[in-house]
């Protein structure tokens, strides 16, 4: 594993871990090789359910930025769009998205939360009724999780070195389109061009405004 520190021509500085030519965010705990070997040794059973929470990337990075990046928004955007950015864990957001797409992984939970929870309940062979499923839908809704996150339940010492109140800022509006308040027209056009280039051939529906 390598610790990489780079400074671009505008003086923007960023750092990340690198293992087997793949980037990883600096706050990834310990040695990346050790972490990956633990995953390789992990034995899944046929009835296991693997859950992978992914926080809202922009605001997660706001908490990490002081540890991995120092510079302006233009520099950070170039960093984010590059293959050196490890926000997808082991690759850029584009690498992460294409590999999940190539693995035939789809996520419909946001479009039909009730239906996805019902499928999970059937898979786990859990006795359930409509009231039970609706109660889960309510508990995993964005507004409910945002409210819970503002209580003591959202405080964790694991991230205390990154956040003033030991609470990651992962919940915000829960809707799309706010990028217009943060990106310039040229930055938006750059983003569109990179998406078209790097996700070419992927049948992925990107929902944006």
Secondary structure, DSSP 8 states (H G I E B T S, - for coil): -EEEEEE-TT--EEEEEEETTEEE-TTS-S-HHHHHHHHHH----TT---------HHHHHHHHHHHHEES-HHHHHHHHHSTT--TTSSS-HHHHHHHHHHTT----TTT-HHHHHHHHHHHTT----HHHHHHHHHHTSHHHHHHHHTSGGG--GGGTTTSTTS-----S--SS-GGGGT--HHHHHHHHHHHHHHTTT--------
